[in-house]
Amino acid sequence: MNKLDIISIILTSSLLSSGLTGFLTWLIRKNDYKNEYYKELIRKRLEAYEFLENILGHLSITTYEENTKEKYHVLFVDKQLYAELFKQIAIALKFNLWISENTRKTLIKLNVFQIEIGNNVLNINIPNETIIPVAIENYAKICEIRKELRNNILDDFKNLHKVNFENLKAI
């Protein structure tokens, strides 16, 4: 072997080594990008579920009417509290891509229900005290929707790490 062959072998192995190193670096960075993207998707899902948690909190606090001792949700005590629930539902619906189909359907059910009774609650001419009968009348229905939403969220937490947009359907 002469000097030219040795130099040729060294240059070839150096070239192959740098090419392989570059390729491996590219693969690692590509994988890092996928991991960062996945983390961002999970962060968005968690953010959506935080709004759902706020809604559950609003729907969980109850009190009772002093004379009849019938239960109703505290959000009916004041129009502002009810308006806050309405706002939370609207924000949560904005994140509908990030929640499961079942949770989305329950949230829509809650939104439709609150629209149906909302006119009675948010009417400016009606004093706060007169919305309590509406609250008592709808106590069981709100509890039913809250329980359904809670169960859906608990089921979703089991699969929160799975990001799958293949089954996403238009509402």
C-alpha positions in Angstrom: 0.0 0.0 0.0 1.3 3.3 -0.9 0.8 6.7 0.7 -1.9 7.7 -1.7 -4.0 4.5 -0.9 -3.6 5.2 2.8 -4.7 8.9 2.4 -7.6 7.8 0.2 -8.8 5.3 2.9 -8.5 7.9 5.6 -10.4 10.5 3.6 -13.1 8.0 2.7 -13.6 6.8 6.2 -13.6 10.4 7.5 -16.2 11.3 4.8 -18.3 8.3 5.7 -18.0 9.0 9.4 -19.0 12.7 9.0 -21.9 11.7 6.7 -23.1 9.1 9.2 -22.8 11.5 12.1 -24.7 14.2 10.2 -27.5 11.7 9.4 -27.7 10.5 13.0 -27.8 14.1 14.2 -30.7 14.8 11.7 -32.6 11.8 13.0 -32.2 12.8 16.6 -33.3 16.4 15.9 -36.3 15.1 13.9 -37.3 12.9 16.8 -36.8 15.9 19.2 -39.1 18.0 17.1 -41.8 15.3 17.2 -41.5 15.0 20.9 -41.8 18.8 21.4 -44.8 18.8 19.1 -46.4 16.0 21.0 -45.8 17.9 24.3 -47.5 21.0 22.8 -50.5 18.9 21.8 -50.8 17.5 25.3 -50.4 21.0 26.8 -53.3 22.2 24.7 -55.5 19.3 25.8 -54.7 19.9 29.4 -55.6 23.6 29.0 -59.0 22.6 27.5 -59.6 20.2 30.4 -58.8 23.0 32.9 -61.9 24.9 31.6 -64.0 21.8 31.9 -62.8 21.5 35.5 -64.0 25.1 36.1 -67.4 24.3 34.7 -67.6 21.2 37.0 -66.7 23.4 39.9 -69.5 25.9 39.0 -72.0 23.0 38.7 -71.0 21.3 42.0 -71.7 24.0 44.6 -75.3 23.7 45.9 -77.4 25.4 48.6 -81.0 25.1 49.6 -84.1 27.3 49.7 -84.7 28.4 53.3 -88.5 27.8 53.5 -88.9 24.6 51.4 -85.3 23.2 52.0 -85.2 22.3 48.3 -81.7 22.2 46.8 -80.5 24.3 43.9 -77.1 25.3 42.5 -75.4 28.4 43.8 -74.8 29.7 40.3 -78.4 30.8 40.4 -78.1 33.0 43.4 -76.8 35.8 41.3 -77.1 36.5 37.6 -73.3 37.3 37.5 -72.5 33.8 38.7 -74.7 32.3 36.0 -73.2 34.6 33.4 -69.7 33.3 34.5 -70.8 29.7 33.8 -72.1 30.8 30.4 -68.7 32.3 29.7 -66.8 29.2 30.9 -68.9 27.0 28.6 -68.2 29.3 25.6 -64.5 29.1 26.3 -64.6 25.4 26.7 -66.4 25.0 23.4 -63.7 27.0 21.8 -61.3 24.1 22.7 -63.6 21.5 21.3 -60.8 20.0 19.1 -58.9 19.0 22.1 -61.5 17.1 24.0 -63.1 13.7 23.3 -66.2 13.2 21.3 -68.3 12.2 24.3 -67.2 15.1 26.4 -67.8 17.5 23.5 -71.4 16.1 23.1 -72.1 16.5 26.8 -70.7 20.0 26.8 -73.0 20.9 23.9 -75.9 19.3 25.8 -75.0 21.6 28.7 -74.8 24.6 26.4 -78.2 23.9 24.8 -79.7 23.4 28.3 -78.3 26.6 29.7 -79.5 28.5 26.6 -83.0 27.1 27.2 -83.2 28.3 30.8 -80.8 31.3 30.3 -83.6 33.6 29.1 -85.3 33.1 32.5 -82.1 33.7 34.4 -80.4 36.5 32.6 -83.5 38.6 32.0 -82.6 42.1 33.2 -86.1 42.8 34.4 -86.3 39.8 36.7 -84.8 40.2 40.2 -82.3 37.6 41.4 -84.7 36.2 44.0 -87.2 35.1 41.3 -84.7 32.9 39.5 -84.5 30.5 42.5 -87.6 28.6 41.4 -86.0 28.1 38.0 -82.9 26.7 39.8 -85.0 24.4 42.0 -86.9 23.1 39.0 -83.7 22.3 37.0 -81.6 21.0 39.9 -81.9 17.3 38.9 -81.2 18.0 35.2 -78.1 20.0 36.0 -76.9 17.2 38.4 -77.5 14.7 35.6 -75.5 16.7 33.0 -72.7 17.4 35.6 -72.4 13.7 36.4 -72.2 12.8 32.7 -69.6 15.5 32.1 -67.6 14.4 35.1 -67.6 10.7 34.1 -66.6 11.7 30.5 -63.7 13.7 31.8 -62.6 10.9 34.1 -62.7 8.5 31.1 -60.7 11.0 29.0 -58.0 11.3 31.6 -57.2 7.6 31.0 -56.3 8.5 27.4 -55.2 12.1 27.7 -51.7 11.2 26.4 -53.2 9.7 23.2 -53.4 12.3 20.5 -55.6 11.0 17.7 -57.2 13.3 15.2 -58.2 10.5 12.8 -61.7 10.0 14.3 -62.4 13.7 14.6 -65.8 14.5 13.2 -67.5 17.8 12.5 -70.1 18.9 15.0 
